[in-house]
């Protein structure tokens, strides 16, 4: 990623929303807050924005409400070894390099600087479900191979991972898993190395992790195979490290508009009333990032859901963080969800492309 500091500078007094627009346009995940003479006075990361969302901070608020006023910086005379040491010791994702007047001359992105662009995680995609609610579409095809737009949903997820720099991907398969193996092979055509975790029985949403027999140190990114999203995996990994989390759970705000007046009752007395209230909740988005040792808590070849793993870790006082998704996200579980996802794909994933889906008919399925 070639990012010029001037492209991600934001003047003091700007709003969080304005900073987000710059981050998203440049896909940097960071904004540099400068004064009238372009001197660095603060830094705002994508993680800062998401933590603000969890606290219900209004995105119309000034950036000063959230920004880091004492960012870690380096100077031009730092050697590569010194830069690497600073990034690792401080666990930072973005390091501004400043001149003698505190103006940013360069911005270093940690995972690119240290890992050459590879994201330091492995990924597991849960692709073994029966897809019962999508029958008859899934009578002959596993749900992850259903097409959204012009390619299977699972292919889109793998491409997202490859684009983010993830090289090693496991596919957990069961129902009609041979069709998934036949379609993807070793993953080389998509720029990843694919390994297969074969479920001989239902193992739930976490149990397949117990099939991994390899030892490794990097975190594991787990993605449900029936999700269509624009989640930026690089930013989620940055958030995980910034918060020193042992597990990070992606969450999405869900809004319910109650079409009636809601009354509050104590015993037989009405003590309050709200007219058509709007209720907001954060729901589990089916994307998780776990430190490598967490998989040791998962039993081998046993049904085990993510909800059970999360409860177990909470009871053991492990650090679990929530990562609020503000990008497009959809769970494809029913025929209605699937039809909406196809419409959404045309609006949200192709608006900058002249390419049309090969088939708008949701019943036209198939392989390559």
VOPAGU-2260 file (C-alpha; in pm, 1 decimal, decimal comma):
REM VOPAGU-2260
SITE   aa  ch    i         X         Y         Z
SITE  UNK   A    0       0,0       0,0       0,0
SITE  UNK   A    1     148,5     332,3    -106,7
SITE  UNK   A    2      -0,1     601,1     114,7
SITE  UNK   A    3     124,2     959,6     102,5
SITE  UNK   A    4      94,2    1136,5     441,2
SITE  UNK   A    5     -83,1    1435,7     285,2
SITE  UNK   A    6    -360,7    1204,6     163,5
SITE  UNK   A    7    -455,3    1103,2     517,1
SITE  UNK   A    8    -415,9    1437,1     693,4
SITE  UNK   A    9    -716,5    1587,4     868,7
SITE  UNK   A   10    -727,3    1939,7    1008,0
SITE  UNK   A   11    -810,8    1983,9    1372,8
SITE  UNK   A   12   -1177,8    2059,3    1428,0
SITE  UNK   A   13   -1293,2    1808,4    1167,2
SITE  UNK   A   14   -1558,8    1554,0    1262,5
SITE  UNK   A   15   -1517,6    1180,9    1312,9
SITE  UNK   A   16   -1737,0    1125,7    1007,9
SITE  UNK   A   17   -1500,7    1334,9     793,7
SITE  UNK   A   18   -1203,0    1137,0     921,2
SITE  UNK   A   19   -1381,7     808,8     839,6
SITE  UNK   A   20   -1443,5     927,5     483,3
SITE  UNK   A   21   -1071,3     991,0     438,0
SITE  UNK   A   22    -976,3     654,3     590,2
SITE  UNK   A   23   -1219,5     471,4     365,1
SITE  UNK   A   24   -1120,0     658,9      51,5
SITE  UNK   A   25    -750,0     586,7      98,4
SITE  UNK   A   26    -811,2     250,3     276,1
SITE  UNK   A   27    -538,7     345,4     523,2
SITE  UNK   A   28    -711,8     270,2     853,9
SITE  UNK   A   29    -553,5     582,5    1001,6
SITE  UNK   A   30    -586,6     962,1     989,0
SITE  UNK   A   31    -314,6    1210,3    1084,0
SITE  UNK   A   32    -448,8    1511,7    1272,8
SITE  UNK   A   33    -251,9    1825,8    1190,7
SITE  UNK   A   34    -259,8    2195,0    1276,1
SITE  UNK   A   35    -258,7    2487,7    1032,3
SITE  UNK   A   36     114,7    2439,1     967,6
SITE  UNK   A   37      78,7    2065,6     900,4
SITE  UNK   A   38     241,8    1971,0    1229,8
SITE  UNK   A   39     121,6    1643,2    1378,1
SITE  UNK   A   40     -96,9    1696,8    1686,9
SITE  UNK   A   41    -269,9    1359,7    1703,9
SITE  UNK   A   42    -352,9    1033,4    1533,7
SITE  UNK   A   43    -685,6     859,7    1482,5
SITE  UNK   A   44    -700,6     491,3    1392,7
SITE  UNK   A   45    -982,3     277,6    1263,7
SITE  UNK   A   46    -970,6     105,3    1602,8
SITE  UNK   A   47   -1029,3     438,3    1778,5
SITE  UNK   A   48   -1338,6     488,9    1563,0
SITE  UNK   A   49   -1478,0     143,7    1640,1
SITE  UNK   A   50   -1420,5     182,0    2013,6
SITE  UNK   A   51   -1608,2     512,6    1990,5
SITE  UNK   A   52   -1897,1     334,6    1816,9
SITE  UNK   A   53   -1912,9      84,8    2103,9
SITE  UNK   A   54   -1939,5     380,0    2343,5
SITE  UNK   A   55   -2219,3     534,6    2129,7
SITE  UNK   A   56   -2011,7     844,2    2048,3
SITE  UNK   A   57   -2183,8    1061,3    1786,9
SITE  UNK   A   58   -1984,1    1048,6    1460,6
SITE  UNK   A   59   -2059,9    1417,0    1419,0
SITE  UNK   A   60   -1835,1    1488,2    1718,7
SITE  UNK   A   61   -1497,6    1660,6    1667,3
SITE  UNK   A   62   -1200,0    1427,7    1622,8
SITE  UNK   A   63   -1038,6    1576,7    1932,7
SITE  UNK   A   64   -1290,5    1380,0    2139,0
SITE  UNK   A   65   -1138,8    1049,4    2032,8
SITE  UNK   A   66    -791,8    1104,4    1882,0
SITE  UNK   A   67    -466,1    1000,8    2048,3
SITE  UNK   A   68    -299,9    1327,9    2145,4
SITE  UNK   A   69      37,4    1167,3    2218,7
SITE  UNK   A   70     105,9     936,8    1924,4
SITE  UNK   A   71     425,1     735,3    1906,6
SITE  UNK   A   72     647,4     865,9    1626,0
SITE  UNK   A   73     992,0     806,2    1479,9
SITE  UNK   A   74    1236,0    1046,5    1320,0
SITE  UNK   A   75    1411,4    1024,2     985,0
SITE  UNK   A   76    1735,3     899,7    1137,6
SITE  UNK   A   77    1580,5     578,5    1278,1
SITE  UNK   A   78    1733,2     264,2    1133,1
SITE  UNK   A   79    1515,1     -21,5    1007,5
SITE  UNK   A   80    1612,6    -221,8    1316,7
SITE  UNK   A   81    1507,3      63,9    1545,7
SITE  UNK   A   82    1177,0     105,8    1361,5
SITE  UNK   A   83    1103,8    -265,0    1387,1
SITE  UNK   A   84    1190,2    -267,8    1757,1
SITE  UNK   A   85     960,0      29,2    1823,5
SITE  UNK   A   86     667,4    -127,6    1635,1
SITE  UNK   A   87     702,4    -458,9    1816,3
SITE  UNK   A   88     761,8    -319,1    2165,2
SITE  UNK   A   89     472,9     -74,4    2146,0
SITE  UNK   A   90     240,6    -312,0    1951,9
SITE  UNK   A   91     143,8     -36,5    1708,7
SITE  UNK   A   92      -5,2     -76,6    1363,0
SITE  UNK   A   93      86,4     264,1    1219,9
SITE  UNK   A   94     406,2     459,9    1283,0
SITE  UNK   A   95     439,8     819,8    1157,7
SITE  UNK   A   96     793,1     933,9    1075,1
SITE  UNK   A   97     833,8    1308,3    1137,8
SITE  UNK   A   98    1085,4    1579,3    1055,1
SITE  UNK   A   99    1237,1    1837,0    1291,1
SITE  UNK   A  100     917,0    2045,0    1276,4
SITE  UNK   A  101     697,3    1744,6    1359,5
SITE  UNK   A  102     554,1    1721,2    1008,6
SITE  UNK   A  103     490,4    1368,5     885,1
SITE  UNK   A  104     718,3    1267,7     599,6
SITE  UNK   A  105     629,8     898,9     593,1
SITE  UNK   A  106     377,7     657,2     742,2
SITE  UNK   A  107     481,8     299,2     819,0
SITE  UNK   A  108     222,1      21,2     824,6
SITE  UNK   A  109     344,9    -246,4    1063,1
SITE  UNK   A  110     234,7    -566,4     891,6
SITE  UNK   A  111     374,0    -451,0     555,9
SITE  UNK   A  112     701,2    -330,2     708,4
SITE  UNK   A  113     762,6    -646,6     911,5
SITE  UNK   A  114     587,3    -917,6     709,9
SITE  UNK   A  115     621,8    -783,4     357,6
SITE  UNK   A  116     245,6    -741,7     320,8
SITE  UNK   A  117     145,2   -1085,7     451,2
SITE  UNK   A  118    -108,3   -1068,7     732,4
SITE  UNK   A  119      29,0   -1259,2    1034,7
SITE  UNK   A  120    -276,7   -1481,2    1079,4
SITE  UNK   A  121    -418,4   -1810,1     954,6
SITE  UNK   A  122    -782,6   -1836,0     854,6
SITE  UNK   A  123   -1050,3   -2101,1     897,0
SITE  UNK   A  124   -1372,7   -2081,5     696,2
SITE  UNK   A  125   -1664,5   -2283,0     833,3
SITE  UNK   A  126   -1813,8   -2436,8     519,5
SITE  UNK   A  127   -1966,3   -2762,7     642,8
SITE  UNK   A  128   -2325,8   -2663,1     713,6
SITE  UNK   A  129   -2628,8   -2836,6     562,8
SITE  UNK   A  130   -2799,5   -2519,7     437,3
SITE  UNK   A  131   -3136,8   -2672,4     526,2
SITE  UNK   A  132   -3331,4   -2346,3     503,8
SITE  UNK   A  133   -3207,7   -2289,8     149,0
SITE  UNK   A  134   -3343,1   -2612,5       4,6
SITE  UNK   A  135   -3398,9   -2704,4    -274,9
SITE  UNK   A  136   -3101,4   -2487,1    -376,5
SITE  UNK   A  137   -2875,8   -2690,3    -149,6
SITE  UNK   A  138   -3005,9   -3034,4    -242,3
SITE  UNK   A  139   -2715,0   -3086,7    -481,1
SITE  UNK   A  140   -2477,2   -2807,1    -382,2
SITE  UNK   A  141   -2329,0   -2696,5     -46,7
SITE  UNK   A  142   -2444,9   -2350,1      57,7
SITE  UNK   A  143   -2097,8   -2186,9      30,3
SITE  UNK   A  144   -2094,8   -2269,3    -342,5
SITE  UNK   A  145   -2418,0   -2080,9    -411,4
SITE  UNK   A  146   -2343,5   -1790,9    -641,0
SITE  UNK   A  147   -2381,1   -1430,2    -538,3
SITE  UNK   A  148   -2328,2   -1217,5    -843,4
SITE  UNK   A  149   -2100,3   -1410,0   -1073,9
SITE  UNK   A  150   -1910,9   -1639,5    -836,4
SITE  UNK   A  151   -1966,2   -1865,8    -533,3
SITE  UNK   A  152   -1991,2   -1695,9    -196,5
SITE  UNK   A  153   -1701,3   -1902,6     -60,5
SITE  UNK   A  154   -1477,5   -1787,8    -345,0
SITE  UNK   A  155   -1551,0   -1427,0    -255,8
SITE  UNK   A  156   -1451,1   -1487,2     106,9
SITE  UNK   A  157   -1124,3   -1654,8       4,9
SITE  UNK   A  158   -1046,5   -1367,3    -231,7
SITE  UNK   A  159   -1104,8   -1118,9      51,3
SITE  UNK   A  160    -862,5   -1310,8     269,9
SITE  UNK   A  161    -601,0   -1327,6      -6,4
SITE  UNK   A  162    -636,5    -953,9     -73,6
SITE  UNK   A  163    -580,8    -884,9     297,1
SITE  UNK   A  164    -255,9   -1085,6     285,5
SITE  UNK   A  165    -372,0   -1413,1     442,9
SITE  UNK   A  166    -178,9   -1699,9     285,9
SITE  UNK   A  167    -284,5   -2008,7     482,8
SITE  UNK   A  168    -655,8   -2095,6     482,2
SITE  UNK   A  169    -835,4   -2400,1     621,5
SITE  UNK   A  170   -1177,0   -2499,2     488,3
SITE  UNK   A  171   -1393,0   -2694,0     730,9
SITE  UNK   A  172   -1615,5   -2913,9     515,8
SITE  UNK   A  173   -1878,4   -3183,3     564,8
SITE  UNK   A  174   -2199,9   -3162,3     359,8
SITE  UNK   A  175   -2103,6   -3228,2      -5,2
SITE  UNK   A  176   -1749,4   -3131,4      85,8
SITE  UNK   A  177   -1604,0   -3314,5    -214,1
SITE  UNK   A  178   -1761,8   -3051,8    -441,2
SITE  UNK   A  179   -1582,8   -2778,3    -248,4
SITE  UNK   A  180   -1251,8   -2966,2    -275,6
SITE  UNK   A  181   -1305,3   -3020,9    -647,7
SITE  UNK   A  182   -1382,4   -2654,5    -707,9
SITE  UNK   A  183   -1095,6   -2497,8    -508,0
SITE  UNK   A  184    -823,6   -2761,9    -508,4
SITE  UNK   A  185    -511,0   -2641,7    -330,6
SITE  UNK   A  186    -615,1   -2274,5    -357,3
SITE  UNK   A  187    -319,8   -2172,2    -572,0
SITE  UNK   A  188    -538,0   -2009,9    -839,5
SITE  UNK   A  189    -668,4   -1773,1    -569,4
SITE  UNK   A  190    -325,5   -1699,5    -422,0
SITE  UNK   A  191    -362,9   -1899,5     -98,9
SITE  UNK   A  192    -269,2   -2240,9      34,3
SITE  UNK   A  193    -584,2   -2437,3     118,9
SITE  UNK   A  194    -603,1   -2721,2     369,7
SITE  UNK   A  195    -920,9   -2915,8     444,8
SITE  UNK   A  196   -1066,2   -3000,2     785,1
SITE  UNK   A  197   -1304,8   -3288,2     722,1
SITE  UNK   A  198   -1590,7   -3323,6     969,5
SITE  UNK   A  199   -1712,7   -3681,8    1002,4
SITE  UNK   A  200   -2000,2   -3555,2    1217,3
SITE  UNK   A  201   -2147,0   -3216,9    1314,8
SITE  UNK   A  202   -1891,4   -3025,2    1517,5
SITE  UNK   A  203   -2066,1   -2689,6    1561,3
SITE  UNK   A  204   -1921,5   -2346,4    1491,5
SITE  UNK   A  205   -1600,4   -2392,1    1693,0
SITE  UNK   A  206   -1549,6   -2769,5    1703,3
SITE  UNK   A  207   -1374,7   -2789,4    1361,6
SITE  UNK   A  208   -1083,3   -2591,9    1510,0
SITE  UNK   A  209   -1013,7   -2901,1    1719,6
SITE  UNK   A  210    -924,8   -3083,8    1397,1
SITE  UNK   A  211    -618,6   -2863,8    1341,3
SITE  UNK   A  212    -320,9   -3071,1    1448,7
SITE  UNK   A  213     -47,2   -2828,1    1347,9
SITE  UNK   A  214     134,0   -2608,6    1597,7
SITE  UNK   A  215     170,1   -2240,9    1508,7
SITE  UNK   A  216     201,9   -1909,4    1689,0
SITE  UNK   A  217      -8,6   -1671,2    1477,6
SITE  UNK   A  218    -373,1   -1591,5    1558,1
SITE  UNK   A  219    -657,6   -1770,1    1380,3
SITE  UNK   A  220    -923,5   -1575,7    1189,9
SITE  UNK   A  221   -1249,0   -1773,3    1180,3
SITE  UNK   A  222   -1516,8   -1679,5     925,3
SITE  UNK   A  223   -1857,1   -1839,6     877,5
SITE  UNK   A  224   -1892,2   -1955,5     517,9
SITE  UNK   A  225   -2236,0   -1799,6     465,8
SITE  UNK   A  226   -2144,9   -1433,7     515,6
SITE  UNK   A  227   -2133,6   -1164,3     247,2
SITE  UNK   A  228   -1942,3    -864,7     374,8
SITE  UNK   A  229   -1695,8    -587,5     310,1
SITE  UNK   A  230   -1522,0    -636,9     643,9
SITE  UNK   A  231   -1158,6    -523,9     623,7
SITE  UNK   A  232    -966,9    -812,7     779,5
SITE  UNK   A  233    -646,6    -606,2     807,9
SITE  UNK   A  234    -823,9    -354,4    1029,0
SITE  UNK   A  235    -975,4    -627,5    1244,4
SITE  UNK   A  236    -629,1    -776,4    1299,4
SITE  UNK   A  237    -490,3    -431,4    1385,8
SITE  UNK   A  238    -776,7    -382,9    1634,0
SITE  UNK   A  239    -701,5    -721,7    1793,1
SITE  UNK   A  240    -335,8    -636,1    1849,7
SITE  UNK   A  241    -402,4    -275,3    1955,8
SITE  UNK   A  242    -637,1    -399,7    2228,8
SITE  UNK   A  243    -407,5    -681,5    2340,7
SITE  UNK   A  244    -704,8    -915,0    2296,2
SITE  UNK   A  245    -697,3   -1291,2    2330,8
SITE  UNK   A  246   -1015,3   -1321,2    2127,6
SITE  UNK   A  247   -1194,7   -1060,6    1917,4
SITE  UNK   A  248   -1557,1   -1108,2    1811,8
SITE  UNK   A  249   -1699,0    -908,0    1521,6
SITE  UNK   A  250   -2037,8    -758,0    1606,0
SITE  UNK   A  251   -2296,7    -573,1    1399,8
SITE  UNK   A  252   -2551,7    -325,9    1528,1
SITE  UNK   A  253   -2907,3    -453,6    1475,8
SITE  UNK   A  254   -3199,7    -213,8    1501,2
SITE  UNK   A  255   -3556,1    -315,2    1588,1
SITE  UNK   A  256   -3832,7     -59,2    1547,1
SITE  UNK   A  257   -4121,9    -151,8    1776,9
SITE  UNK   A  258   -4445,0     -52,9    1594,6
SITE  UNK   A  259   -4638,5       2,0    1919,2
SITE  UNK   A  260   -4627,7     216,4    2227,9
SITE  UNK   A  261   -4429,9      24,1    2490,8
SITE  UNK   A  262   -4547,2      54,8    2850,1
SITE  UNK   A  263   -4344,5       6,1    3167,2
SITE  UNK   A  264   -4538,1    -162,5    3444,4
SITE  UNK   A  265   -4454,4    -217,0    3812,0
SITE  UNK   A  266   -4701,8    -451,1    3981,5
SITE  UNK   A  267   -5037,1    -316,2    3860,6
SITE  UNK   A  268   -4925,4      43,3    3803,6
SITE  UNK   A  269   -4821,6     192,0    3469,5
SITE  UNK   A  270   -4510,5     399,2    3543,7
SITE  UNK   A  271   -4389,3     490,6    3197,7
SITE  UNK   A  272   -4452,9     473,2    2825,0
SITE  UNK   A  273   -4242,2     503,1    2509,3
SITE  UNK   A  274   -4407,4     559,3    2171,7
SITE  UNK   A  275   -4269,9     323,2    1906,0
SITE  UNK   A  276   -3920,5     298,2    2054,6
SITE  UNK   A  277   -3614,2     200,3    1851,5
SITE  UNK   A  278   -3409,2     -74,4    2015,4
SITE  UNK   A  279   -3042,7    -122,5    1923,3
SITE  UNK   A  280   -2837,5    -433,9    1988,7
SITE  UNK   A  281   -2498,5    -566,3    1886,4
SITE  UNK   A  282   -2530,7    -912,8    1734,0
SITE  UNK   A  283   -2267,6   -1179,5    1668,9
SITE  UNK   A  284   -2145,9   -1135,1    1308,9
SITE  UNK   A  285   -1984,1   -1477,9    1268,4
SITE  UNK   A  286   -1623,1   -1354,6    1237,4
SITE  UNK   A  287   -1371,2   -1421,5    1514,6
SITE  UNK   A  288   -1000,9   -1372,1    1577,4
SITE  UNK   A  289    -839,3   -1602,7    1833,6
SITE  UNK   A  290    -488,1   -1618,3    1966,8
SITE  UNK   A  291    -327,1   -1950,2    1876,1
SITE  UNK   A  292    -340,3   -2093,4    2228,6
SITE  UNK   A  293    -719,9   -2052,3    2243,0
SITE  UNK   A  294    -763,8   -2354,9    2018,2
SITE  UNK   A  295    -627,0   -2563,7    2307,0
SITE  UNK   A  296    -959,8   -2502,5    2484,4
SITE  UNK   A  297   -1152,2   -2670,8    2202,5
SITE  UNK   A  298   -1216,1   -3045,4    2239,0
SITE  UNK   A  299   -1108,9   -3275,9    1957,5
SITE  UNK   A  300   -1379,2   -3430,8    1739,5
SITE  UNK   A  301   -1660,2   -3302,2    1965,6
SITE  UNK   A  302   -1957,6   -3075,1    1894,5
SITE  UNK   A  303   -1865,9   -2730,5    2029,2
SITE  UNK   A  304   -2017,1   -2392,6    1940,7
SITE  UNK   A  305   -1850,1   -2052,2    1947,9
SITE  UNK   A  306   -2101,1   -1940,7    2211,9
SITE  UNK   A  307   -1974,3   -2219,5    2439,9
SITE  UNK   A  308   -1612,2   -2118,7    2375,8
SITE  UNK   A  309   -1686,1   -1753,9    2451,4
SITE  UNK   A  310   -1865,4   -1844,1    2776,1
SITE  UNK   A  311   -1575,8   -2066,9    2877,6
SITE  UNK   A  312   -1319,8   -1790,2    2811,6
SITE  UNK   A  313   -1528,5   -1533,1    3000,7
SITE  UNK   A  314   -1542,2   -1766,7    3300,7
SITE  UNK   A  315   -1165,7   -1808,7    3281,4
SITE  UNK   A  316   -1116,2   -1429,3    3275,7
SITE  UNK   A  317    -958,8   -1423,7    2929,8
SITE  UNK   A  318    -963,9   -1092,2    2743,1
SITE  UNK   A  319   -1235,6   -1085,9    2474,6
SITE  UNK   A  320   -1298,2    -769,9    2271,6
SITE  UNK   A  321   -1585,5    -668,2    2044,5
SITE  UNK   A  322   -1510,3    -536,4    1695,9
SITE  UNK   A  323   -1807,0    -335,7    1562,7
SITE  UNK   A  324   -1861,7    -372,8    1188,7
SITE  UNK   A  325   -1964,2     -52,4    1016,3
SITE  UNK   A  326   -1914,5    -192,3     664,9
SITE  UNK   A  327   -2170,2    -390,4     464,5
SITE  UNK   A  328   -2251,4    -729,4     621,5
SITE  UNK   A  329   -2519,1    -990,5     556,4
SITE  UNK   A  330   -2582,0   -1341,3     685,3
SITE  UNK   A  331   -2727,1   -1570,3     418,2
SITE  UNK   A  332   -2948,5   -1819,6     595,3
SITE  UNK   A  333   -3282,4   -1815,6     414,3
SITE  UNK   A  334   -3422,6   -1768,6      63,5
SITE  UNK   A  335   -3509,6   -1408,2     148,5
SITE  UNK   A  336   -3156,0   -1341,4     273,7
SITE  UNK   A  337   -3012,6   -1494,1     -43,3
SITE  UNK   A  338   -3229,2   -1288,9    -277,9
SITE  UNK   A  339   -3143,4    -970,6     -86,5
SITE  UNK   A  340   -2771,1   -1056,0     -95,1
SITE  UNK   A  341   -2782,6   -1085,0    -474,5
SITE  UNK   A  342   -2950,6    -745,0    -502,0
SITE  UNK   A  343   -2707,8    -594,8    -249,3
SITE  UNK   A  344   -2412,0    -735,5    -440,4
SITE  UNK   A  345   -2511,6    -542,9    -750,9
SITE  UNK   A  346   -2545,8    -221,3    -548,3
SITE  UNK   A  347   -2253,5    -248,3    -304,8
SITE  UNK   A  348   -1990,7    -460,9    -473,7
SITE  UNK   A  349   -2015,2    -362,8    -839,4
SITE  UNK   A  350   -2092,1       6,8    -845,7
SITE  UNK   A  351   -1737,9      86,9    -954,2
SITE  UNK   A  352   -1728,4    -192,6   -1208,5
SITE  UNK   A  353   -1885,7    -232,1   -1552,2
SITE  UNK   A  354   -1890,7    -606,4   -1503,0
SITE  UNK   A  355   -2237,8    -755,9   -1474,3
SITE  UNK   A  356   -2314,9   -1076,9   -1287,5
SITE  UNK   A  357   -2307,0   -1382,1   -1511,2
SITE  UNK   A  358   -2651,5   -1477,0   -1389,1
SITE  UNK   A  359   -2909,9   -1284,4   -1195,0
SITE  UNK   A  360   -3124,8   -1595,5   -1156,8
SITE  UNK   A  361   -3064,8   -1724,9    -806,5
SITE  UNK   A  362   -3152,3   -2075,1    -916,2
SITE  UNK   A  363   -2872,1   -2083,3   -1174,6
SITE  UNK   A  364   -2601,1   -2244,7    -967,9
SITE  UNK   A  365   -2294,5   -2437,1   -1054,4
SITE  UNK   A  366   -1920,9   -2475,9   -1050,8
SITE  UNK   A  367   -1655,6   -2295,3   -1243,7
